[in-house]
């Protein structure tokens, strides 16, 4: 092994530090996407069940 190979393995060129920062960010963004989808679906279901502007087709 040459000195440049040893230095590259010792520091790994900085990509490992990028993973230490980007990894948790990707996990948090992924969780936020999942929560947003669930919330939007919940709101859509709730609005479909109780629609205050829905007059219905029944006549009184």
C-alpha positions, -999 to 999 in steps of 0.1 A, spaced: 0 0 0 12 34 -8 10 64 15 -18 80 -6 -39 48 -2 -34 47 35 -43 84 38 -75 77 17 -85 48 39 -77 68 71 -99 98 61 -121 82 34 -122 114 15 -150 130 35 -178 108 23 -182 92 57 -189 126 73 -214 134 46 -232 101 54 -232 110 91 -250 143 83 -272 132 54 -283 99 69 -304 114 98 -317 142 75 -330 116 50 -346 96 78 -363 127 92 -375 139 58 -389 104 51 -408 103 84 -422 138 77 -434 126 43 -451 96 58 -468 117 85 -480 143 59 -496 116 38 -513 101 68 -526 135 79 -538 144 44 -556 111 42 -572 115 76 -584 150 68 -598 138 35 -617 110 52 -630 134 79 -641 159 53 -659 132 33 -678 120 64 -688 153 78 -693 179 50 -711 210 63 -718 222 28 -733 189 16 -770 194 12 -775 158 3 -800 145 -23 -828 141 2 -856 167 0 -875 178 31 
